Amino acid sequence: MKRITSLDFARGLAVLGMTVFHGFFNSWEFFGTGDLSSLTWELPFAFIFFILGHWRGFFIMISAAVHTYVMVKKFKDGQNRLNIMLKNLFAGLMLWGIGTLYNAIFNTFGIIDVWHRSGSWNWAIAADFVFFVEALQDIAFSIIIASVIFFLISRKDGMKKLLRNSIIFGCMALIIIFTAPFVQQGVNSSIGLSVDFRTNAGPPYLDPITNPFARYWLIFFGGREAPIFPMLASALVGVIIGMWLAQDNPSKKFLKIGYWVALGLFVIGGLWFVLVDSKLFTVSLFGNGNDIDGVLVFQHVHPTWFMLANTGLELAALLFIIQKVEFNKKLRVEKWVRRSRFIRRWGVMALSVYMLQILIFIPEKVLTFIPGLEYVARYQATFLGALFLAFVFALFMEGLIRLWDLARYIGTFEWMFAYINLAVGRRKIDHKDPIRSRGIVYNVEPIMFVEPYSDAELTKFKEEKKAKKQAKKEAKK
């Protein structure tokens, strides 16, 4: 099966990183206090977790890129563009429903987690978490938006106008980022509550709003955790990447332009923090009783500066992975397929791994029996204790993935998705391998945008490089 393996790899890497992060976020005492001044050698790790722990946008960007790429390729293969849009709209709505199920039942702070930590079932929490915006709803909405965008611009070869489309969607992404605070403030003023990135209140959300429809959409567009303003910006960046990859001969120049855009976003985000967003805080960084510490650790909605800088980092990371695979002439394709299989296998089960993060309660309960370890109560572990939990949880999920791989992923959410598609006539499937896992993981044929060097050429380059190093050593002597 032909695949852009860099996107499979990026998705697997993202979901593996999320699994490790949840091990830390559930247990590390630092996440209970947010006191950066209490850290010593752990401070760099706290900084890394602050950045990567808020990479929802990376998932959204990858998803939008994949769906846009697939839609354009289907259109080029002669499929009706209206049918393509309708099928993806249906997929987006299905994923939206699964995301709502996740929030109500499987959320790592939801009803199962409360039972795990307190021993009681509180169904009111499940009802509250329905009114909650997380990455799956954002991805679902991004699929819907990408489908509509595809339909609108696929007329008269509009998909080939990459520069025009990139400028339009790039400007739309910036507008969403910069207007997000005003949308949040509009929600705040209409209900008399603060739901912007500085709040750390738990559910229920927006209690004064009794109309469930109004309540849901207010939170969806301007509440917490990951409202459409500003998260839709990540999807629009993903749409641009998907259109680029779907060109007949994707230009490598796009990579250079993308890196400059990423750098620009990062720099502008830093300047915005210094000149604008830092004015929201009353004291300097690392000061005692300092409210900026809490925002850096506990922020729920990305402020403008962070959304700009983080989108730049996410864009650069995704482009780097694509460059090192599909645009790498020195890539040994067979070796890459073999060595990347571990991460790509996580990517195959990305939805199920995301949905089943709540299973962390199993290693938490088991490990708490070890004297000196406490994981049932949150935020009781040192950094090394949290690292131990993260490692064990990642091993636990890897074992689950391997078992499901042997069973051809029967019973996973991806498997259910495949059979729902079959039921509504969207796609025929092979019942022996409904999600085509063998073609994705094992028998994959990587799509390359450059012609890789032969083994003989690579060996020659290696020998020439070795000879140059030897010559330099001899010259120094």
Stockholm file with secondary structure:
# STOCKHOLM 1.0

chainA/1-477         MKRITSLDFARGLAVLGMTVFHGFFNSWEFFGTGDLSSLTWELPFAFIFFILGHWRGFFIMISAAVHTYVMVKKFKDGQNRLNIMLKNLFAGLMLWGIGTLYNAIFNTFGIIDVWHRSGSWNWAIAADFVFFVEALQDIAFSIIIASVIFFLISRKDGMKKLLRNSIIFGCMALIIIFTAPFVQQGVNSSIGLSVDFRTNAGPPYLDPITNPFARYWLIFFGGREAPIFPMLASALVGVIIGMWLAQDNPSKKFLKIGYWVALGLFVIGGLWFVLVDSKLFTVSLFGNGNDIDGVLVFQHVHPTWFMLANTGLELAALLFIIQKVEFNKKLRVEKWVRRSRFIRRWGVMALSVYMLQILIFIPEKVLTFIPGLEYVARYQATFLGALFLAFVFALFMEGLIRLWDLARYIGTFEWMFAYINLAVGRRKIDHKDPIRSRGIVYNVEPIMFVEPYSDAELTKFKEEKKAKKQAKKEAKK
#=GR chainA/1-477 SS CEECHHHHHHHHHHHHHHHHHHHHHTTBTHHHHCCGGGCSTTHHHHHHHHHHTTCHHHHHHHHHHHHHHHHHHHHHTTCCHHHHHHHHHHHHHHHHHHHHHIIIIICTTSHHHHHHHHSCCCHHHHHHHHSCBCHHHHHHHHHHHHHHHHHHHSGGGGGGCHHHHHHHHHHHHHHHHHHHHHHHHHHHHHHTCCCSTTCCCCSSCCTTCCCHHHHHHHHHHHSSBSCHHHHHHHHHHHHHHHHHHTSSSCCTHHHHHHHHHHHHHHHHHHHHHHHTGGGGCSSCTTCTTCHHHHHHHHCSSCCHHHHHHHHHHHHHHHHHHHHHHTTCTTCCHHHHHHHTHHHHHHHHTHHHHHHTGGGGHHHHHHHTTSTTCCCSSTTCBCHHHHHHHHHHHHHHHHHHHHHHHHTTTTTSHHHHHHHHHHHTTSCCCCTTSTTCHIIIIISCEECCSSCCCCHHHHHHHHHHHHHHHHHHHHHHC
#=GC SS_cons         CEECHHHHHHHHHHHHHHHHHHHHHTTBTHHHHCCGGGCSTTHHHHHHHHHHTTCHHHHHHHHHHHHHHHHHHHHHTTCCHHHHHHHHHHHHHHHHHHHHHIIIIICTTSHHHHHHHHSCCCHHHHHHHHSCBCHHHHHHHHHHHHHHHHHHHSGGGGGGCHHHHHHHHHHHHHHHHHHHHHHHHHHHHHHTCCCSTTCCCCSSCCTTCCCHHHHHHHHHHHSSBSCHHHHHHHHHHHHHHHHHHTSSSCCTHHHHHHHHHHHHHHHHHHHHHHHTGGGGCSSCTTCTTCHHHHHHHHCSSCCHHHHHHHHHHHHHHHHHHHHHHTTCTTCCHHHHHHHTHHHHHHHHTHHHHHHTGGGGHHHHHHHTTSTTCCCSSTTCBCHHHHHHHHHHHHHHHHHHHHHHHHTTTTTSHHHHHHHHHHHTTSCCCCTTSTTCHIIIIISCEECCSSCCCCHHHHHHHHHHHHHHHHHHHHHHC
//
